[in-house]
Amino acid sequence: MKKFSLLLLMAGSCYGELHSDGIDMDDISDNFDCFACHTLEDPGVGPSFKAIAQRYTAQDKTMLIDKIINGGGGNWGQEMMLAHPDINEATAASLVDFIFSTVDP
């Protein structure tokens, strides 16, 4: 079975309510299964949130949103990111914003 990586895996269709100020670590651990493949600082099946934030800039946000929703591979080796078609664009954008917030600007 292939391992899957690069950005965020969702737990079924359980999205929970987002805070008005975006997604935080509690939201991710309670409502998403991102930590099945990603950690804050260390590589796992997928890259860490900090590594993603260090590699990409705000100009890459649309591409990262697309990776969360449609999946893909090739950005971090041969590992693949699963598609998450049930995640809407606004939620994916909030997830990307959280990832970017893990490093100092």
N, C-alpha and C positions, 0 to 999 in steps of 0.2 A: 504494500500500500504506500502511495506517495505521501511524503510529508508536505504540509501546506504552510506557506509563510507569506510575509509582507502584509502588513496591516490587518488587523482586526477581524476576528470571527465572531459571529453573533450566535447567541443561544436561541435557537428556534425563532419564533416571532415575538419574543418577550422583550420589549424595548423599554418599558417603564417610562415614567415621566421625567422629562429633562428639567433641570433647574433653569430659571429664566436667564441666568448668567452663563449657561453652557453646561458641559459635561465635566464632572470631576472624578477623582479616583474611586470614590464610593459608587458612583453611577456605573463605572466600567466594571468593577468587581461584582456589583449586585445585578446588573442588567445585561451585560455582554460577556462573552467568553473569550475576550481578547487574550487573557492571561493563559489560555490553553496553549498559545504559540508565542506570545510576546511577554516581555517583562519591562520594567521601567528602565533598567540599566544594563542587563546582561543579555547576550544573544541566547536564544533558545531554538525552537523550530524555526521561528522567524526572528527578524532583527528586533532589538530593543526599541522602545519608543524614543529614547534619546538618540540612538544611532539614526533613526529615520529623520528626526528633527535636525540633526547635524548635517545630513546629506542633502535635504531638500529645503527650498525656500518658499515663501508665500507665493511666488510665481508658479510653483508646482502644485498648488492646492487643488486645482481642478483635476489634475492627473491622479492625485492621491484619492480624491473623492471617487473618481471612476474606478480605481483599483479596489476600493472597499466594496462598491456596489457590483462591479462586473468581474472582479477577480483578475488574475493574470500572473505572469511570472517573468523571469529574466532580469529583474532588477537587483536581486540579492542571490545570485547563483541559480541553481536549477530548481529550487523550491518554488512551489506555486501558492498563490493566495486564492482561497476559495471565494467564489462569487457570493454576494449577499444581496440579492435583488429585492428583498423585503425591507432593506434599510433605505429610507428616503434621503434625498440629497441634503436636506437641512441637517438631519442627524449625522450623516457622514461628514458634513462640513464641521459640525461641532466636535466630532471625534478627531478630525485633523487639527482643529484649533487646540484641543487638549494635547495632542502629540507635540505640536510646536511649542506649547507652554512648558514642556519638560526641560528645555535648555534656555540659558540666558540669551537674549537677543544679541 
